[in-house]
Amino acid sequence: IEDAMVKVTMGPEKTTRVRSEKEKRLVAYHEAGHAVVSRFLPTQDAVHEISIVPRGMAGGYTMYQPTEDKSFMSRTEMIEQIISLLGGRASEESTGASNDIERATKIANSMVTKYGMSTRLGTITLGSDQQEVFLGRDFAQEKTYSEETAGMIDEEMKKIIDACYDKAKEILRANEDKLNAVAGVLLEKEKITGEEFEAIFTEQQN
């Protein structure tokens, strides 16, 4: 059933796709980066499965096991979700992280313009839910607020993203041995269960 769910959301495995060792290594470190970073973020769900087998448009994926149905998210949860998303980029810088950056930027945008989580701009909603934008100045075209406010939105979003990226890199620097171990197992087996992922940490602690 779980495999069927992955197939529906991400597409079937592309086991016949030929990849270079360099590409495979990049994907392994990218997914290992997501998993290792999220493990050290208290609000994030536990890792359920990691794979570097291509599916659909994705070169690999990291699945999490939700512990509860979250209808509401705190500022801390949103910040840690951004940090987790940027874990892949922080472990290897390539174009493969573009979707993660896009998702992280959307969260930062919502924090600033929708949920009033910017101390600089205050508790106010800017723009409308119908708009899907990534930068504050995109709103200016709708004349919903001034160019000056749009610039402030950009700055606040960048501040959030930069701080989260720095935190992701900090976690990975402190746990470089774990990152290398997870990536190594992925390169060998291509898939890791949540239990196998946790075992890597337990073995290195003993």
C-alpha positions as MATLAB code, in Angstrom:
seq = 'IEDAMVKVTMGPEKTTRVRSEKEKRLVAYHEAGHAVVSRFLPTQDAVHEISIVPRGMAGGYTMYQPTEDKSFMSRTEMIEQIISLLGGRASEESTGASNDIERATKIANSMVTKYGMSTRLGTITLGSDQQEVFLGRDFAQEKTYSEETAGMIDEEMKKIIDACYDKAKEILRANEDKLNAVAGVLLEKEKITGEEFEAIFTEQQN';
ca = [
       0.000    0.000    0.000;
       2.788    2.423    0.917;
       4.593    1.786   -2.363;
       1.339    2.407   -4.230;
       0.952    5.758   -2.447;
       4.470    6.778   -3.454;
       3.741    5.719   -7.032;
       0.620    7.892   -7.141;
       2.278   10.986   -5.678;
       5.701   10.731   -7.349;
       5.253    8.372  -10.280;
       6.681    4.881  -10.925;
      10.325    4.017  -10.312;
      12.594    4.542  -13.321;
      14.909    1.614  -12.704;
      16.140    1.602  -16.309;
      17.357    5.190  -16.241;
      21.124    5.352  -16.583;
      22.851    7.831  -14.273;
      26.491    8.719  -13.880;
      28.202    7.986  -10.576;
      28.549   11.728  -10.041;
      24.793   12.293  -10.405;
      24.004    9.330   -8.168;
      26.381   10.666   -5.503;
      24.800   14.142   -5.674;
      21.319   12.679   -5.201;
      22.513   10.502   -2.304;
      24.002   13.486   -0.464;
      20.974   15.632   -1.289;
      18.506   13.171    0.253;
      20.847   12.354    3.130;
      21.038   16.101    3.813;
      17.248   16.356    4.105;
      17.069   13.348    6.416;
      19.970   14.231    8.716;
      18.912   17.866    9.112;
      15.273   16.982    9.843;
      16.348   14.462   12.499;
      17.779   17.297   14.600;
      14.683   19.512   14.302;
      12.272   18.785   17.202;
       9.061   19.726   15.362;
       9.723   17.649   12.251;
       8.342   14.146   11.617;
      10.567   11.071   11.743;
      12.134    9.764    8.548;
      10.104    6.903    7.072;
      12.083    6.072    3.932;
      14.899    7.501    1.799;
      15.455    6.529   -1.821;
      17.760    7.560   -4.641;
      15.833    5.550   -7.235;
      14.369    8.070   -9.726;
      10.575    8.490   -9.654;
       8.700   10.760  -12.022;
      10.670   14.014  -12.235;
      12.489   13.391   -8.938;
      15.964   11.917   -8.710;
      15.163   10.599   -5.250;
      12.999   11.338   -2.219;
      12.837   11.434    1.568;
       9.515   10.386    3.087;
       8.442   11.239    6.624;
       6.062    9.517    9.038;
       3.463   12.047   10.244;
       2.836   11.723   13.970;
      -0.314   13.842   13.931;
      -2.643   15.710   11.608;
      -1.429   19.302   11.688;
      -4.126   21.809   10.792;
      -2.133   24.660   12.301;
       1.601   25.310   12.346;
       3.591   27.459   14.743;
       6.323   29.834   13.625;
       8.914   27.371   14.934;
       7.400   24.529   12.886;
       7.414   26.642    9.723;
      11.009   27.744   10.302;
      12.119   24.152   10.909;
      10.269   22.985    7.797;
      12.272   25.513    5.772;
      15.514   24.336    7.421;
      14.631   20.729    6.544;
      13.826   21.662    2.939;
      17.164   23.439    2.605;
      19.070   20.465    4.053;
      19.461   18.966    0.590;
      20.848   22.183   -0.854;
      23.160   22.646    2.126;
      24.703   19.188    1.612;
      25.270   19.576   -2.146;
      24.770   22.674   -4.243;
      23.188   21.795   -7.573;
      20.129   22.585   -9.700;
      18.422   19.557   -8.149;
      17.492   21.677   -5.141;
      15.351   24.136   -7.125;
      12.020   22.602   -6.065;
      13.081   22.621   -2.404;
      14.051   26.295   -2.653;
      10.728   27.103   -4.314;
       8.785   25.371   -1.528;
      10.903   27.022    1.171;
      10.344   30.438   -0.438;
       6.578   29.894   -0.500;
       6.588   29.145    3.235;
       8.696   32.227    3.966;
       6.350   34.321    1.823;
       3.315   33.039    3.734;
       5.000   33.737    7.062;
       5.621   37.364    6.095;
       2.535   38.241    4.012;
      -0.203   35.927    5.304;
       0.462   34.974    8.924;
       1.948   38.216   10.254;
       5.134   36.512   11.488;
       7.480   39.387   10.618;
       8.283   41.683   13.554;
       9.295   44.371   11.075;
       6.038   44.368    9.120;
       3.820   43.437   12.058;
       0.679   41.341   12.374;
      -0.922   42.124    9.038;
      -1.995   40.210    5.933;
      -0.607   41.555    2.677;
      -2.021   40.491   -0.682;
      -4.636   37.797   -1.348;
      -4.778   34.011   -1.234;
      -5.437   33.847   -4.979;
      -1.881   34.911   -5.762;
       1.007   32.462   -5.920;
       4.155   34.548   -5.767;
       7.660   34.195   -4.441;
       8.814   37.785   -4.058;
       7.110   40.694   -2.373;
       7.552   43.014   -5.324;
       5.345   40.728   -7.443;
       2.454   41.936   -5.338;
       3.205   45.535   -6.319;
       1.860   44.820   -9.798;
      -1.563   44.277   -8.199;
      -1.296   47.694   -6.491;
      -2.130   46.099   -3.120;
       0.656   48.039   -1.400;
       3.644   50.251   -2.077;
       6.903   49.326   -3.742;
       8.614   50.202   -0.461;
       6.525   47.602    1.393;
       7.216   45.067   -1.357;
      10.934   45.653   -0.890;
      10.579   45.097    2.852;
       8.786   41.803    2.178;
      11.674   40.679   -0.037;
      14.176   41.585    2.681;
      12.221   39.789    5.418;
      11.853   36.658    3.279;
      15.557   36.669    2.432;
      16.412   37.063    6.112;
      14.315   33.965    6.949;
      15.733   31.868    4.099;
      19.342   32.869    4.807;
      19.021   32.112    8.538;
      17.429   28.718    7.825;
      20.105   27.841    5.275;
      22.840   28.749    7.765;
      21.145   26.541   10.388;
      20.955   23.608    7.957;
      24.674   23.951    7.183;
      25.453   24.206   10.904;
      23.611   20.933   11.603;
      25.401   19.173    8.758;
      28.830   20.454    9.808;
      28.213   19.130   13.314;
      27.046   15.768   11.945;
      29.240   15.309    8.893;
      30.019   11.717    9.874;
      26.282   10.882    9.929;
      25.749   12.593    6.570;
      28.574   10.573    5.010;
      27.295    7.351    6.575;
      23.711    7.823    5.336;
      24.877    8.809    1.839;
      27.205    5.813    1.784;
      24.435    3.346    2.600;
      22.184    4.988    0.004;
      24.862    4.592   -2.668;
      25.157    0.922   -1.716;
      21.468   -0.011   -1.249;
      19.589    2.846   -3.017;
      16.818    2.701   -0.386;
      16.829    3.025    3.405;
      13.912    2.477    5.772;
      13.331    4.689    8.782;
      14.610    1.909   11.045;
      17.810    1.533    9.018;
      18.287    5.305    9.093;
      17.984    5.368   12.889;
      20.325    2.374   13.189;
      23.082    4.406   11.518;
      22.864    6.937   14.340;
      22.637    4.285   17.064;
      25.647    2.359   15.740;
      27.780    5.492   15.609;
      26.855    6.380   19.174;
      27.894    2.968   20.524;
];
